[in-house]
Amino acid sequence: MSATSADAGSVSLPPAVAAAREIVAALVADGVSDVVVSPGSRSAALAYALAAADAAGLLTLHVRVDERAAAFLALGLARGSQVTEGPDGLRPVAVVTTSGTAAANLHPAVLEAHHSGVPLVLLTADRPHELRGTGANQTTDQVGLYGGAVRLAADVPAPDGRPGELRDLGAVLVRALAAARGTRSRHPGPVHLNVAFREPLVPPASLGALPPSTAGAGSARPFVGAVRDDVGPWPLDPSRATVLVAGDGAGAGARRLAEARGWPLLAEASSGAAAGRNAITAHRLVLGVLGERVERVVVMGRPTLSRPVQQLLAREGVEVLVVAPGAAPWPDAARSASAVLPGVPGDWWTGPVGDRAWLDAWRGAGEAARKVVAARASASGPATPLTVAAAVAEASGPSDVLVVGSSNPVRDLDLVVDWDTAPLVLANRGLAGIDGMLSTATGVALVAARAGRRTRALVGDLTFLHDVGGLLRGPHEPTADLQVVVVNDDGGSIFATLEYGALAEEAPATATAFERVFSTPHGADLAALCAGYGVRHRLVTDTASLRGELARAHRGIEVVEVRVDRSRRRADGAELAAEVQEAVARAVPTGPGSTDRGPAAGA
């Protein structure tokens, strides 16, 4: 039997078909359970092999006509795998495209996966080498298409049936999947296999429905061991006023470390640590009062949400210790890190606990902030961005999964979270873009449902509109149970909170330009869009109605649109900050009679 006969009996398979079956078999053998494919001709051999594997129950195939949506769906599937695998065991997901612009449409999701450490396997079909540079249809230079955003890139020549070809192809897949998982680098992320195929691209008609290949599963596969670093002792002076900043993806270990050492925990909502007795509510506002007293910051994860946190990390005289496992670039936007450690030193877990007065001061400040925020977030009447975020946070239990969009929704959520045990909160904070969020959330929901967990998404209106094509799902595709809460303020109100909004207030002549090029009102009819995609839509305008929608069981994908007013976004934010800081100052005096690091005597 020839190398291209594989396990299909005596009928010889075209080299492209045999190679595609080997690729799919290698994915299955490595534990890849989800693959997303977009239709195309040059990738036909892979599509046939994937359909056969799906029919045999070896993997789950997802089909999307838009390659950008397909890539973000794959991103969501990979991110959602931590529901079952844990945050350190994300399962790679493959995405398959044909050649030409199809491959380019993966790039936004590739960049997000690169910066957030999500394992994707990009399988872009290509013309064989003899057709490149000849003007052949749908042929461009796909080699190195994603630049430095991939952990591994291989240009795989078109198979021709030579002896040992499938073995060599399997070896490439082993290396690619190890790189995607970060097995040897502890730096997971996307990998790119640009696979050329020559015609014929279809299996022989005499085979009918081609059975899945098991060749890759039985091939000799090398063991690829994980690289681990033992972090030696790193003594800490317990008298230094320390806080722990937990950025996106920090994980539950950040909470455990803060509680073990008695450190205040400044945890972003998507950190995986935003809960417990040391978590400080609305910490970015509390920093306006207590930030000057901080002498040391331990950073875990990748903090990106808060300017006050970045200002703290950049402040002269503050010792910044960054815990950054793996080969990924360590987070240090202020370029102020005193040390970068590959893990939490063992002696930190058992070292002396910090000054109790220091922690009590922060807890008191956090409680004062919580009361102010809660009063605004529980207000009755028309919904506001803060009441929406609070209602979503309250409705999200420990077993739920919450996917939150960039811009205002993740920042509003960051202010209101007050969980004893947090749900799994996921956000695309690698580049903090609004791109692909509906597709990402759909992928997360598909995986979470396998573990019996409910998924909800909280996004803004521009984020929703940017990826509205992510709602498109063919009748043969798996159905996700996903509730999408859209905070619709008819524009991009995040800019009102930045310097552009301040300029519009200070110089009224710029207000028209601000409204047009920053606020970008759209007037889109979200209900009509949902109807066009066959998705249920519900409109609410008050917080009480929203709570009712959040409490109701839902099936499939549904959109809950909450209309809010953005005209006071800047003013409301300034008033809230002032109220919080006034309340914190009363709870933790800073004037005569106060201590440097704790509350005043008798406070």
Disulfide bonds with the S-S distance in Angstrom:
none
